[in-house]
Amino acid sequence: MTTLSPYDAMSPVIRVAYRAKAAAADLAPLPRAEKDDALLAIADALEVRTSEIVAANAQDIERAREAGTSEAIIDRLTLTPERVRAIASDVRDVVSLPDPVGEVVRGSTLPNGIDLRQVRVPLGVVGIIYEARPNVTVDAAALCLKSGNAVLLRGSSSAYESNTALVRVLRDAVGGAGLPADAVQLVPGESRESVRELMRARGLVDVLIPRGGASLIRTVVEESTVPVIETGTGNCHVYVDEHADLDMAIEILINSKAQRVSVCNAAETLLVHQDIAPRFLPRALDALADARVTVHGDERVLAYAKDTRATVVEATTDDWETEYLSYDIAAAVVDSLDRAVEHIRLWTSGHTEAIVTTSQQAARRFTQLVDSTTVAVNASTRFTDGGQFGFGAEIGISTQKLHARGPMGLPELTSTKYIVTGDGHVRR
Amino acid sequence: MTTLSPYDAMSPVIRVAYRAKAAAADLAPLPRAEKDDALLAIADALEVRTSEIVAANAQDIERAREAGTSEAIIDRLTLTPERVRAIASDVRDVVSLPDPVGEVVRGSTLPNGIDLRQVRVPLGVVGIIYEARPNVTVDAAALCLKSGNAVLLRGSSSAYESNTALVRVLRDAVGGAGLPADAVQLVPGESRESVRELMRARGLVDVLIPRGGASLIRTVVEESTVPVIETGTGNCHVYVDEHADLDMAIEILINSKAQRVSVCNAAETLLVHQDIAPRFLPRALDALADARVTVHGDERVLAYAKDTRATVVEATTDDWETEYLSYDIAAAVVDSLDRAVEHIRLWTSGHTEAIVTTSQQAARRFTQLVDSTTVAVNASTRFTDGGQFGFGAEIGISTQKLHARGPMGLPELTSTKYIVTGDGHVRR
């Protein structure tokens, strides 16, 4: 007969969290070279063991097809040898990024002679809750490892076989490189209960990052006692000012809305200054029609639709707050820039808002008054992205104000600590 | 008969939160000079209206005495003309601090020619829940105003009259200076329910900062859906390494423990390397006795107590996690620096830990392995303080890893936003 230790009596979720915490303590002081070696080992292992990964993925795809899953979701779920190679290549890109850990953020010698340094340190244990995109499994693990964090991965149950195979490969590579394999772990259990346990593991998990639909994010924000970084909901606006280059305005509008509709930085609402509406809207409505976009317009927009090719339906209040993620856009005519700002303040999710204007004064006022992660002047909303911003990688786009706001790169996966160095200094 | 608007139907707490949100929108774009003028108006008004404030405070003190409140708490509650002048002087100090808003944190021109700027912006609405210290009312309001935030103040009901008088003076001064008076508001209601409403006002309140006892902080952390910054619990450690200057070690120990016992950066546990214990502990125990400190020692500490003047009791497990805030200290002998680190990792609240050592290697290992807001080398734990760190002011000491860690000054009361400026840039 064996006796159970308290450790054995823990739930499987809490047990992996304890192991992650221990691994995080080992990772924290590691120099960059050791972490980069582990990342290179991961990239190599992904390529060497591609067939094992693709075979596991095939099981998920078969299950998804049997369940009648849409082709769009199956496409996101699918791993081909080519896609695995791309994922491995992304890991090598992370190797080339600077290590944020150890960076001196602030430093001075105090009047009493004490040396004060604020240095970046890993957060510790990062939990990621995400949808059926197996590439996130590797991306998140690579970014966490590079920044000295242990990661707990809670992917969608529809990607269970893929994630299990990927994490096996990741752990083998990490362990083989001499780092703790528990730096990368899958959260066991496919039930909601395992997510709930993760959300209550305060003291073990340092931050939870939910990536996925609005309802998942809301649940995590409301039920978690672990600190959360809210990501991703994007009800983005394009405001066309009274002073705007019409060609530029149409190009930015169509790019923001239709270059890729399923992403959080796609535009969902068009606001047009009343003085430019007669010249802009007829052309814009035709351009939207050509891009297969349905317009949900207010009364004043509807009035401009008559002689256009546009598909226009009357907007309801719901349209102002909807993140369509489809070939739809809400549209309204506003009396002034300040009315546009008011509309945005009232309805935005705070992701990205763009102004198209030739007026320096208007650009300045819009950027001052609009409080979102990103304010774009004469540029598409689609630029709000870690890769586009030159961060080299992105763990998500934070739409909250605390800790990180906007695209999150490696520095956003760190905290800081102060080092106080004296010669026997005491306080008088 | 009057009809109620939806605004009238709101609870009083939600109503002040809406007004704070509107005020925050007005404050955000204000230049430094306007905010500084309001702060100077506050300092002047506090001095001019001292008698009104002291009279209100006298009512709180009378109530507290009738309720049999301890003299220590009554002392913290008491406002004298001299103390009001000191508070006004603190406000003038805030005027001299740089404005964090508008600071460009990061900036570059992207390869495609887009200019990217990350700039500091106010958080928006900051809620402070605090104990019976009326000076916090003014300090918090001044720091929030300087950083462009509206503040919701929820002080202790035992300071109700004082806080009401102070907020009246603050609002008159802010309004008189042409800024929205609703930038400073007291949360109405003295019940727990009003705190609960504040904690659920997600979307209206941007961050809650609880300042007070451990149970208040735990409640806010667990029940709030608004983001929280956890502050203040300090189970701080002093570790005396095998290589340590004995005189320095004793001076740092006594200063850390006894210079002021009721504060979060006071030491609560002493750890001593076994090889220095025979030389250090007898002297240290006498020094602690002279400082009127009771020692809660493990077996090995007790063995050294025989021929000393020390009051020593046997430590229980509880002692390792207790924040005494009194003339008590837990003490243990450890086999090595790594055992000291393990002890700290297991029991610390993550505030401040100090090492006393002459060994560069030991100092380096300790600062690498200990993960607390502040790690002190040959310096007292008492230096972890915004004033000591040269921040000029402090809204609290964050013991969490997200957003801010350690003493929080003005920059910690801000978020950032990205400004993307192009010439019609679209994404390909």
Interface residues (C-beta under 8 A of the other chain):
Chain A: A25 A28 P29 S108 L110 P111 I114 L116 Q118 V121 L123 G124 R202 D206 V207 V221 E222 T225 P227 I229 D245 M248 E251 I252 N255 S256 Q259 R345 A363 T367 Q368 L369 D371 S372 T373 T374 V375 A376 V377 N378 A379 S380 R382 F383 T384 Q388 F389 G390 Q400 K401 L402 H403 R405 G406 P407 S415 T416 K417 Y418 I419 V420 T421 G422 D423 G424 H425 V426 R427
Chain B: A25 A28 P29 S108 L110 P111 I114 L116 Q118 V121 L123 G124 R202 D206 V207 V221 E222 T225 P227 I229 D245 M248 E251 I252 N255 S256 Q259 R345 A363 T367 Q368 L369 D371 S372 T373 T374 V375 A376 V377 N378 A379 S380 R382 F383 T384 Q388 F389 G390 Q400 K401 L402 H403 R405 G406 P407 S415 T416 K417 Y418 I419 V420 T421 G422 D423 G424 H425 V426 R427
